[in-house]
Amino acid sequence: MTPTQMNKMLAIVTCAMCLSIAGCKETDSTETPRIVNFINFVRDIEPRIESITPEVLFETTRQEALAIHQYGFKGTWLLQYDALIDPRYQDMMREEIAHGCEVGGWWEITQPHVEAAGLTWRGRYPWDWHADKGFAVGYTQEERERLVDVYMEKFKEIFGQLPQSIGSWFIDAHSLAYMREKYGIEGCCICRDQVGTDGYTLWGGYWHGAYYPSRVNAYMPAQTREGGIDLPVFRMLGSDPLYQYSAGVGGSVQSVCTMEPTYGNAQKPEWVSWYLRCQTEDPALGYTYFQAGQENSFTWPVFQKGYEVQLPQIAELQKQGKLRVETLIESARNFRKQYPITPATACTAMSDYTDLDGKTIWFNSRFYRANVLWEGDRMNIRDIHLFDERVVSPYYEKVCTSNQCIYMTQPIVDGCLWSIATDMAGLRFYSQQADGTISELHGQTPVITTGKKRAQISWPLKEAEGEIRISFDEREMKISCTAKGLDWCMMLHTQPQAKLPFTQIEEKRIAGEQEGYAYQALLKKGRATDQRSKGDGSVFLITPEKNQVQICCDVR
């Protein structure tokens, strides 16, 4: 950045600061908090691009700090070990702590970190992003503990206290439990759901907000306090609730549609306004949460525009009491205070920024997640994944030997991996004729309401006088129809070549197997019929009993 550009930026943020301070207040909403964390993770090594030197990385971090402070925000800085031992960052972070910011750890493993632990570095560069070199999963449990010990000792030596939070694209349960039990870590953040990006797949987990992870699987929400780690794990990066999910259908590497200021949509005022409106105004259960901020490897000139678009909008929403800016540790402590076990939550998008007229709801609980998508007058249950704390991650005891890392949960419906662009999977709604033929139902604008631990959908139909109703609570889904005389049903369709996990589809039971673990969803009401023999992508048909379908997602 040239001196002229820097002065211009200073003028912009100084003006915004004055406006922010003049009327800024914390939100008064305690019923449904709307929360954002500014999480900036910091590297001192970037081997991929020669021009991104340690000086460029430091200047990027300095500019990030300047921007958020001039808006009156507190941020969370997560330091990779190579940045932790750099005196420039040590001085800067002491100032950040004095500003009320949080400084924690970024858990990517680098050569100086490994060597400080007395281990041998196996990476191609001093920082290697491959899963078996640059992440804790590439090391034995004993080595992981040594890496934690070295980091904690160095952090305390520099700052006089231990870090309170840790972030990573992904992390193993052994490391998390060790950090929590020996060093008192209180909060963690990991990557959003994604397929294949940078070689990392995290798919089917608690989609939005925070959860308590299983003691043997850091990606899997625990169902019990005994089976979990007392440490909330937040999902980062602020995914587009409509279109991030399907950005890379069929298992190909996903593109990025998030609040990360480096990328296209996050630099567009109209998209940012839409996203923030979803987070602050659309129906929600429990709370809404997203992360702003960026890793310094992208450099300030690349994501400066995104900051200039996002920061004033966030400042205005905080001023109006619609949004609460917190540090990660503040969010983690509030979460632990309010929720002794992973809660049921929901977030929605009730409008679209494209001409597809999309709407959606994401529901999460400690037992399952579900997503419903509307495209114009069509409704599709796009996703149902079950959670089981007993599923041991392949990286819990074993060492990752691949440059890729895969964390999965247990699918009943997967509208991304079981799709191709021209044939999208989903559990859709149909009317059924006497001869057995079915035709898809169409409807009008859905209404979403939330109550204690529950979210409900009412979808007025076009073909008949009445509506489809769906109720999500933490253990089950209930579906009914108020249209008299309508013979309705639900059918899961996938692209015909999809690799499906189902082992049995019975009248009252849909069973599958994932990574050697069996799972099932039971039908308390309704009957399932196996349709796979048709060979056209039909998987199962569910017909109601006494006009109701009740899918139990808590069977273990």
C-alpha positions as CSV (number, residue, x, y, z in Angstrom):
1,M,0.0,0.0,0.0
2,T,1.3,3.4,-0.9
3,P,1.5,6.3,1.6
4,T,-1.4,8.0,-0.2
5,Q,-3.5,4.9,-0.1
6,M,-2.7,4.4,3.6
7,N,-3.7,8.0,4.4
8,K,-7.0,7.5,2.5
9,M,-7.7,4.4,4.5
10,L,-6.9,6.2,7.8
11,A,-9.3,9.0,6.9
12,I,-12.1,6.5,6.1
13,V,-11.8,4.5,9.2
14,T,-11.3,7.6,11.4
15,C,-14.6,9.0,10.1
16,A,-16.4,5.8,10.7
17,M,-15.0,5.6,14.2
18,C,-16.4,9.0,15.0
19,L,-19.8,7.9,13.7
20,S,-19.6,4.6,15.5
21,I,-18.7,6.1,18.9
22,A,-21.4,8.7,18.6
23,G,-24.2,6.2,18.9
24,C,-22.7,2.8,19.4
25,K,-24.4,0.5,21.9
26,E,-24.5,-3.2,22.7
27,T,-27.6,-5.0,21.6
28,D,-30.4,-5.3,24.2
29,S,-31.6,-8.6,22.8
30,T,-31.1,-11.5,25.2
31,E,-33.8,-13.7,23.7
32,T,-32.0,-14.2,20.3
33,P,-28.5,-12.8,20.4
34,R,-27.0,-12.1,17.0
35,I,-23.2,-12.4,17.4
36,V,-20.1,-11.8,15.3
37,N,-16.4,-12.5,16.1
38,F,-13.6,-10.8,14.3
39,I,-11.1,-13.7,14.1
40,N,-7.8,-13.0,12.4
41,F,-5.3,-15.8,12.3
42,V,-1.7,-14.9,11.9
43,R,1.2,-16.6,10.1
44,D,4.8,-15.4,9.9
45,I,5.6,-17.9,7.0
46,E,4.0,-18.0,3.6
47,P,6.1,-20.3,1.2
48,R,3.6,-20.5,-1.6
49,I,4.2,-17.0,-3.1
50,E,7.7,-15.5,-3.0
51,S,6.4,-11.9,-2.8
52,I,4.5,-12.6,0.5
53,T,7.4,-12.0,2.8
54,P,7.3,-11.8,6.7
55,E,7.2,-8.1,6.3
56,V,4.1,-8.2,4.1
57,L,2.4,-10.6,6.5
58,F,3.2,-8.3,9.5
59,E,1.9,-5.2,7.6
60,T,-1.3,-7.0,6.7
61,T,-1.9,-7.8,10.4
62,R,-1.1,-4.2,11.4
63,Q,-3.7,-2.9,8.8
64,E,-6.3,-5.4,10.1
65,A,-5.8,-4.1,13.6
66,L,-6.0,-0.5,12.5
67,A,-9.2,-1.1,10.7
68,I,-11.1,-2.9,13.5
69,H,-9.9,-0.5,16.2
70,Q,-10.9,2.6,14.3
71,Y,-14.4,1.1,14.3
72,G,-14.3,0.5,18.0
73,F,-14.3,-3.3,17.6
74,K,-12.4,-5.9,19.7
75,G,-10.9,-8.7,17.7
76,T,-9.5,-12.2,18.3
77,W,-5.9,-12.8,17.1
78,L,-4.8,-16.4,16.8
79,L,-1.0,-16.8,16.5
80,Q,0.7,-19.6,14.7
81,Y,3.9,-20.7,16.5
82,D,6.1,-18.9,14.0
83,A,4.3,-15.6,14.6
84,L,4.3,-16.2,18.4
85,I,8.1,-16.3,18.5
86,D,8.5,-13.2,16.3
87,P,9.3,-10.2,18.5
88,R,7.3,-7.8,16.2
89,Y,4.1,-9.8,16.8
90,Q,4.9,-10.1,20.5
91,D,5.0,-6.3,20.8
92,M,2.0,-5.8,18.6
93,M,-0.1,-8.3,20.5
94,R,0.7,-6.8,23.9
95,E,-0.8,-3.6,22.5
96,E,-3.8,-5.6,21.3
97,I,-4.4,-7.1,24.7
98,A,-4.2,-3.5,26.1
99,H,-7.0,-2.6,23.6
100,G,-9.2,-5.3,25.1
101,C,-8.6,-7.8,22.3
102,E,-8.0,-11.5,22.7
103,V,-4.8,-13.3,21.7
104,G,-4.9,-17.1,21.3
105,G,-3.4,-19.9,19.3
106,W,-3.7,-20.9,15.7
107,W,-3.1,-24.6,15.5
108,E,-1.3,-25.2,12.2
109,I,2.0,-26.9,12.8
110,T,5.3,-25.4,11.5
111,Q,8.9,-26.3,11.4
112,P,10.0,-24.1,14.4
113,H,7.1,-25.5,16.4
114,V,8.1,-29.1,15.7
115,E,11.7,-28.5,16.3
116,A,11.1,-26.7,19.6
117,A,9.2,-29.8,20.7
118,G,12.3,-31.9,19.9
119,L,10.6,-33.6,16.9
120,T,11.7,-34.0,13.3
121,W,10.0,-31.7,10.7
122,R,8.8,-33.7,7.6
123,G,7.3,-30.8,5.6
124,R,8.2,-29.5,2.2
125,Y,8.5,-25.9,3.5
126,P,8.8,-24.4,7.0
127,W,5.0,-24.2,6.9
128,D,3.3,-27.1,4.9
129,W,-0.5,-27.0,4.6
130,H,-0.8,-30.8,3.9
131,A,-2.8,-32.5,6.6
132,D,-0.1,-35.0,7.6
133,K,2.6,-32.3,8.1
134,G,0.8,-29.0,9.1
135,F,-1.8,-30.3,11.4
136,A,-1.9,-32.2,14.7
137,V,-3.5,-35.2,13.1
138,G,-0.2,-35.9,11.4
139,Y,1.5,-36.7,14.8
140,T,1.1,-39.3,17.4
141,Q,-0.9,-38.6,20.6
142,E,2.4,-38.2,22.6
143,E,3.8,-35.9,19.9
144,R,0.6,-33.8,20.0
145,E,0.9,-33.4,23.7
146,R,4.5,-32.2,23.3
147,L,3.5,-29.7,20.7
148,V,0.8,-28.4,23.0
149,D,3.2,-28.2,25.9
150,V,5.8,-26.2,23.9
151,Y,3.2,-23.7,22.6
152,M,1.7,-23.1,26.0
153,E,5.0,-22.7,27.7
154,K,6.2,-20.2,25.1
155,F,2.9,-18.3,25.1
156,K,3.0,-17.9,28.9
157,E,6.6,-16.9,28.8
158,I,5.8,-14.1,26.4
159,F,2.4,-12.8,27.6
160,G,2.5,-13.9,31.3
161,Q,-0.7,-15.9,30.8
162,L,-2.0,-18.9,28.9
163,P,-4.1,-18.6,25.8
164,Q,-7.8,-19.1,26.4
165,S,-8.8,-20.1,22.9
166,I,-7.5,-22.1,20.0
167,G,-8.4,-22.1,16.3
168,S,-7.6,-24.4,13.4
169,W,-9.1,-25.5,10.1
170,F,-9.5,-28.8,11.9
171,I,-8.2,-30.4,15.1
172,D,-8.3,-33.8,16.8
173,A,-10.2,-34.7,19.9
174,H,-7.1,-35.8,21.8
175,S,-5.4,-32.5,21.4
176,L,-8.6,-30.6,22.4
177,A,-9.1,-32.6,25.5
178,Y,-5.5,-32.2,26.5
179,M,-5.6,-28.5,26.0
180,R,-8.8,-28.2,28.0
181,E,-7.8,-30.5,30.9
182,K,-4.2,-29.4,31.4
183,Y,-4.3,-25.8,30.3
184,G,-7.9,-24.7,30.7
185,I,-8.6,-23.7,27.1
186,E,-12.2,-22.4,27.0
187,G,-13.0,-21.9,23.4
188,C,-12.2,-23.3,19.9
189,C,-13.0,-22.5,16.3
190,I,-12.7,-24.7,13.2
191,C,-13.5,-24.4,9.5
192,R,-17.1,-24.3,8.1
193,D,-18.4,-27.3,6.3
194,Q,-16.6,-27.8,3.0
195,V,-15.7,-30.5,0.5
196,G,-12.1,-30.8,-0.6
197,T,-11.0,-27.2,-0.2
198,D,-7.2,-27.3,0.3
199,G,-7.6,-31.0,0.7
200,Y,-9.8,-30.7,3.8
201,T,-13.3,-32.1,3.9
202,L,-15.6,-31.4,6.9
203,W,-19.1,-32.5,6.0
204,G,-22.3,-33.1,7.8
205,G,-21.5,-31.5,11.1
206,Y,-23.2,-28.9,13.4
207,W,-23.6,-26.3,10.6
208,H,-23.9,-23.0,12.4
209,G,-22.7,-21.7,15.8
210,A,-21.1,-23.9,18.4
211,Y,-21.3,-27.5,19.8
212,Y,-19.6,-29.6,22.4
213,P,-17.5,-32.2,20.6
214,S,-17.3,-35.9,21.3
215,R,-14.3,-37.1,23.4
216,V,-13.2,-39.3,20.5
217,N,-14.2,-37.1,17.5
218,A,-13.7,-33.4,17.5
219,Y,-16.1,-32.9,14.5
220,M,-18.9,-34.9,16.0
221,P,-21.3,-33.3,18.5
222,A,-21.6,-35.2,21.7
223,Q,-25.0,-36.3,23.0
224,T,-24.0,-36.5,26.6
225,R,-21.8,-34.5,29.0
226,E,-19.9,-37.6,29.8
227,G,-19.2,-38.4,26.2
228,G,-18.1,-34.8,25.3
229,I,-15.3,-32.3,25.9
230,D,-16.4,-29.3,28.0
231,L,-15.2,-26.9,25.3
232,P,-17.4,-25.2,22.7
233,V,-16.2,-25.5,19.1
234,F,-17.5,-22.6,16.8
235,R,-17.8,-22.9,13.1
236,M,-15.9,-20.2,11.3
237,L,-16.1,-18.1,8.1
238,G,-19.8,-17.1,7.8
239,S,-21.1,-19.4,5.1
240,D,-23.8,-18.3,2.6
241,P,-26.8,-20.3,4.0
242,L,-28.3,-20.7,0.5
243,Y,-25.5,-21.4,-1.9
244,Q,-22.3,-22.4,-0.1
245,Y,-23.7,-25.9,0.4
246,S,-24.1,-26.7,-3.3
247,A,-20.9,-24.9,-4.4
248,G,-19.2,-28.1,-5.6
249,V,-22.0,-30.7,-6.0
250,G,-21.1,-34.3,-6.4
251,G,-18.0,-34.1,-4.2
252,S,-15.8,-31.8,-6.3
253,V,-13.8,-29.1,-4.6
254,Q,-16.1,-26.4,-3.4
255,S,-15.7,-22.7,-4.3
256,V,-16.0,-20.1,-1.5
257,C,-19.2,-18.2,-0.7
258,T,-18.6,-16.8,2.8
259,M,-17.9,-13.5,4.6
260,E,-14.1,-13.9,4.1
261,P,-13.3,-10.5,2.8
262,T,-10.8,-11.9,0.2
263,Y,-13.6,-13.4,-1.9
264,G,-16.0,-11.9,-4.5
265,N,-19.4,-11.8,-2.7
266,A,-17.9,-10.6,0.5
267,Q,-16.6,-7.5,-1.3
268,K,-20.1,-6.6,-2.7
269,P,-22.1,-4.2,-0.6
270,E,-25.4,-5.8,-1.7
271,W,-24.4,-9.3,-0.8
272,V,-23.0,-8.3,2.5
273,S,-26.2,-6.4,3.3
274,W,-28.2,-9.5,2.4
275,Y,-26.1,-11.7,4.5
276,L,-26.2,-9.4,7.5
277,R,-29.9,-9.1,7.2
278,C,-30.3,-12.9,7.3
279,Q,-28.1,-12.9,10.5
280,T,-29.8,-10.1,12.3
281,E,-33.5,-10.0,11.1
282,D,-34.6,-13.4,9.8
283,P,-36.1,-16.0,12.1
284,A,-33.6,-17.8,14.4
285,L,-33.6,-20.2,17.3
286,G,-31.2,-19.7,20.2
287,Y,-28.8,-17.3,18.5
288,T,-27.0,-16.5,15.3
289,Y,-23.3,-16.5,14.9
290,F,-20.7,-15.7,12.2
291,Q,-17.1,-14.9,11.9
292,A,-15.6,-11.9,10.1
293,G,-11.9,-11.4,9.7
294,Q,-9.2,-13.0,7.6
295,E,-5.9,-14.9,7.6
296,N,-3.0,-12.6,6.9
297,S,-1.6,-14.8,4.1
298,F,-4.1,-13.2,1.7
299,T,-2.4,-9.8,2.3
300,W,-4.1,-6.5,2.9
301,P,-4.4,-5.2,-0.7
302,V,-6.4,-8.3,-1.6
303,F,-9.0,-8.1,1.2
304,Q,-9.0,-4.4,2.1
305,K,-12.0,-3.8,-0.1
306,G,-14.0,-6.5,1.7
307,Y,-13.2,-4.8,5.1
308,E,-14.2,-1.4,3.7
309,V,-17.6,-2.9,2.7
310,Q,-18.2,-5.0,5.8
311,L,-17.0,-2.9,8.7
312,P,-19.3,0.1,8.4
313,Q,-22.3,-2.2,8.0
314,I,-21.4,-4.2,11.0
315,A,-20.8,-1.0,13.0
316,E,-24.2,0.4,12.0
317,L,-26.0,-2.9,13.1
318,Q,-24.2,-2.8,16.4
319,K,-25.2,0.8,16.9
320,Q,-28.8,-0.2,16.2
321,G,-28.6,-3.0,18.8
322,K,-29.1,-5.7,16.1
323,L,-25.7,-7.3,16.3
324,R,-23.2,-7.9,19.1
325,V,-19.4,-7.9,18.4
326,E,-17.6,-10.2,20.7
327,T,-14.2,-11.9,21.0
328,L,-14.1,-15.6,20.6
329,I,-13.5,-16.2,24.3
330,E,-16.5,-14.0,25.2
331,S,-18.7,-16.0,23.0
332,A,-17.3,-19.2,24.4
333,R,-17.9,-18.2,28.0
334,N,-21.4,-17.0,27.3
335,F,-22.1,-20.3,25.5
336,R,-20.8,-22.4,28.4
337,K,-22.8,-20.3,30.9
338,Q,-26.1,-20.7,29.0
339,Y,-25.7,-24.2,27.5
340,P,-24.5,-27.1,29.6
341,I,-25.0,-29.3,26.6
342,T,-25.2,-28.6,22.8
343,P,-28.4,-26.7,22.2
344,A,-31.0,-26.8,19.4
345,T,-30.4,-23.8,17.1
346,A,-31.7,-22.6,13.7
347,C,-30.8,-19.9,11.3
348,T,-32.6,-18.8,8.1
349,A,-32.5,-16.9,4.9
350,M,-35.9,-15.7,3.9
351,S,-34.9,-13.8,0.8
352,D,-32.4,-14.3,-2.1
353,Y,-29.9,-12.1,-3.9
354,T,-30.3,-14.1,-7.1
355,D,-33.3,-14.6,-9.4
356,L,-33.7,-18.2,-8.1
357,D,-36.0,-17.0,-5.3
358,G,-34.4,-19.2,-2.7
359,K,-35.1,-19.4,1.0
360,T,-33.7,-21.8,3.6
361,I,-33.6,-22.9,7.2
362,W,-30.7,-24.7,8.9
363,F,-31.6,-26.6,12.1
364,N,-29.0,-28.1,14.4
365,S,-29.1,-30.1,17.6
366,R,-26.9,-32.6,19.5
367,F,-28.6,-35.4,17.6
368,Y,-28.8,-34.2,14.0
369,R,-28.9,-31.4,11.6
370,A,-31.4,-30.7,8.8
371,N,-31.7,-28.2,6.0
372,V,-34.8,-27.2,4.0
373,L,-34.4,-25.3,0.8
374,W,-37.1,-23.5,-1.2
375,E,-36.5,-22.6,-4.9
376,G,-39.5,-20.6,-6.0
377,D,-42.6,-22.7,-5.4
378,R,-40.6,-26.0,-4.7
379,M,-39.6,-27.3,-1.3
380,N,-36.8,-29.7,-0.7
381,I,-35.4,-31.3,2.5
382,R,-31.9,-30.9,1.2
383,D,-29.9,-32.4,4.1
384,I,-30.3,-34.6,7.2
385,H,-27.2,-35.9,9.0
386,L,-27.2,-37.8,12.3
387,F,-24.6,-37.4,15.1
388,D,-23.2,-40.1,17.3
389,E,-20.5,-39.4,19.9
390,R,-19.4,-43.0,19.9
391,V,-18.0,-42.8,16.4
392,V,-14.2,-42.7,16.8
393,S,-12.5,-40.3,14.4
394,P,-9.8,-42.1,12.2
395,Y,-7.4,-39.4,13.6
396,Y,-8.1,-39.9,17.3
397,E,-5.5,-42.5,17.9
398,K,-4.0,-43.1,14.4
399,V,-1.7,-40.7,12.6
400,C,-3.0,-39.1,9.3
401,T,-0.7,-40.3,6.5
402,S,-2.4,-38.4,3.6
403,N,-2.2,-34.8,2.4
404,Q,-6.0,-34.8,2.9
405,C,-8.2,-34.9,5.9
406,I,-11.8,-36.1,6.0
407,Y,-14.3,-35.7,8.8
408,M,-17.9,-36.9,8.2
409,T,-21.1,-37.6,10.0
410,Q,-24.0,-40.0,9.2
411,P,-26.2,-39.0,6.2
412,I,-29.9,-39.8,5.7
413,V,-30.2,-37.0,3.0
414,D,-27.2,-35.4,1.3
415,G,-28.1,-32.8,-1.4
416,C,-24.5,-32.1,-2.3
417,L,-22.5,-35.3,-2.4
418,W,-25.4,-37.3,-3.9
419,S,-26.0,-34.7,-6.7
420,I,-24.7,-33.5,-9.9
421,A,-25.3,-30.1,-11.3
422,T,-28.2,-31.3,-13.5
423,D,-29.7,-33.7,-11.0
424,M,-29.9,-32.4,-7.5
425,A,-30.7,-34.8,-4.7
426,G,-33.3,-34.2,-2.0
427,L,-36.3,-35.4,-0.1
428,R,-39.2,-33.7,-1.9
429,F,-43.0,-33.6,-1.4
430,Y,-45.5,-35.2,-3.9
431,S,-49.2,-35.9,-4.4
432,Q,-49.9,-39.6,-5.1
433,Q,-52.6,-40.9,-7.4
434,A,-54.6,-44.1,-7.1
435,D,-52.4,-45.8,-9.8
436,G,-49.3,-45.0,-7.8
437,T,-48.0,-42.2,-10.0
438,I,-46.7,-39.1,-8.1
439,S,-46.3,-35.4,-9.0
440,E,-44.4,-32.8,-7.1
441,L,-46.3,-30.5,-4.9
442,H,-45.8,-26.7,-5.2
443,G,-46.4,-24.0,-2.7
444,Q,-46.3,-20.4,-1.7
445,T,-44.1,-18.4,0.7
446,P,-43.2,-20.4,3.8
447,V,-43.6,-19.1,7.3
448,I,-41.0,-20.0,9.9
449,T,-41.5,-19.7,13.6
450,T,-39.3,-20.7,16.5
451,G,-40.0,-21.6,20.1
452,K,-38.1,-23.2,23.0
453,K,-35.8,-25.8,21.4
454,R,-38.0,-26.0,18.3
455,A,-38.4,-24.6,14.8
456,Q,-41.5,-24.9,12.7
457,I,-42.4,-24.5,9.0
458,S,-45.8,-23.8,7.5
459,W,-45.8,-24.1,3.7
460,P,-49.1,-23.1,2.0
461,L,-49.8,-25.4,-1.0
462,K,-50.9,-24.4,-4.4
463,E,-52.5,-27.7,-5.5
464,A,-54.8,-27.9,-2.4
465,E,-56.3,-25.8,0.3
466,G,-53.9,-26.4,3.2
467,E,-50.3,-26.5,4.1
468,I,-47.3,-28.8,4.8
469,R,-46.1,-28.4,8.3
470,I,-42.6,-29.4,9.5
471,S,-41.5,-29.3,13.2
472,F,-37.9,-29.7,14.2
473,D,-37.0,-30.4,17.8
474,E,-33.7,-31.7,19.2
475,R,-34.6,-35.4,18.7
476,E,-37.0,-35.7,15.8
477,M,-38.8,-34.2,12.8
478,K,-42.6,-34.2,12.5
479,I,-44.3,-33.6,9.1
480,S,-48.0,-33.3,8.5
481,C,-50.4,-31.8,6.0
482,T,-53.7,-29.9,6.7
483,A,-55.1,-30.3,3.1
484,K,-58.1,-32.5,3.3
485,G,-58.3,-35.4,0.8
486,L,-54.7,-34.9,-0.4
487,D,-52.8,-38.2,-0.7
488,W,-49.3,-36.9,-0.1
489,C,-45.9,-38.5,0.3
490,M,-42.1,-37.8,0.4
491,M,-39.5,-39.3,-1.8
492,L,-35.7,-39.2,-1.7
493,H,-34.2,-38.9,-5.1
494,T,-30.4,-38.8,-5.9
495,Q,-28.4,-38.8,-9.1
496,P,-28.5,-42.5,-10.2
497,Q,-24.7,-43.1,-9.8
498,A,-24.5,-41.7,-6.3
499,K,-22.6,-43.8,-3.8
500,L,-25.2,-44.3,-1.0
501,P,-24.6,-45.6,2.5
502,F,-27.9,-47.4,3.0
503,T,-27.8,-51.0,4.2
504,Q,-31.5,-51.5,4.8
505,I,-34.6,-49.6,4.0
506,E,-37.5,-51.1,5.9
507,E,-41.0,-50.0,6.7
508,K,-40.1,-48.4,10.0
509,R,-36.3,-48.1,9.6
510,I,-33.8,-46.5,7.3
511,A,-30.3,-47.8,8.1
512,G,-26.8,-47.1,6.8
513,E,-23.2,-47.5,7.5
514,Q,-20.4,-44.8,7.4
515,E,-16.8,-45.5,8.1
516,G,-17.6,-48.8,9.7
517,Y,-20.3,-47.5,12.0
518,A,-23.9,-48.5,11.6
519,Y,-26.7,-45.9,12.1
520,Q,-30.4,-45.6,11.6
521,A,-33.4,-43.3,11.6
522,L,-36.7,-44.7,12.8
523,L,-40.2,-43.8,11.6
524,K,-42.6,-43.6,14.6
525,K,-45.2,-42.5,12.1
526,G,-45.2,-43.1,8.4
527,R,-43.9,-46.0,6.3
528,A,-40.8,-46.2,4.1
529,T,-40.6,-48.2,0.9
530,D,-37.4,-49.1,-0.8
531,Q,-37.3,-47.7,-4.4
532,R,-33.7,-48.5,-5.3
533,S,-34.5,-51.3,-7.7
534,K,-36.0,-48.8,-10.1
535,G,-32.4,-47.7,-11.0
536,D,-33.6,-44.1,-11.8
537,G,-32.2,-42.4,-8.7
538,S,-35.3,-43.1,-6.5
539,V,-34.1,-44.2,-3.1
540,F,-37.1,-44.4,-0.7
541,L,-40.7,-43.3,-0.5
542,I,-42.2,-42.3,2.8
543,T,-46.0,-42.3,3.1
544,P,-47.8,-40.8,6.1
545,E,-49.9,-42.6,8.8
546,K,-52.9,-40.6,9.8
547,N,-51.5,-37.7,7.8
548,Q,-48.3,-37.6,9.8
549,V,-44.6,-38.6,9.4
550,Q,-42.4,-38.7,12.5
551,I,-38.7,-39.3,11.9
552,C,-36.6,-40.1,15.0
553,C,-33.0,-39.0,14.8
554,D,-31.9,-39.9,18.3
555,V,-31.7,-43.7,18.0
556,R,-28.4,-45.2,19.2
